[in-house]
């Protein structure tokens, strides 16, 4: 597969992710604690920082013995990376939020939803939500096995169309 020139140029301007992670952790903590946090050796953190310094063309830390301090360039880079990793973490939190995982959105008429509610009273009720609008929406949390059992119990051949924008 051939890459376009603009794709290659963009990729070459992004330093290695491991080097960015090592720099951010060392800037926030120190090399030893950064190594513990990332489950690598302090030497690996130092090596990743050197790789990033090669990409920058300048040092990112002042080193005096075991002490390190951010250079002007490092101090300018650090908050950008910290905020960037915070954004990535929040995006991950959104993707893995428990109330969004395993949610099944089904569009059904109110009479059908009422029939299902009556049939499911013997078992713990699922989380039910509704959305106002022209078409009633019922959304509940169910596993694939629960969907199969529900279909059988309700004598339903298919579940109505999904509306992924509900949940």
Secondary structure, DSSP 4 states (H G I P E B T S, - for coil): -PPPHHHHHHHHTS--HHHHHHHHHHHHS-HHHHHHHHTS-HHHHHHHHHHHHHHHTS-SEEEETTEEEE-HHHHHHHHHHHHHHHHHHHHHHHHT-TTTTTEEEEE--HHHHHHHHHHTTTSPPPP-EEE-SSS-EEEEE--HHHHHHHHHHHT-SSPPPB-TT--
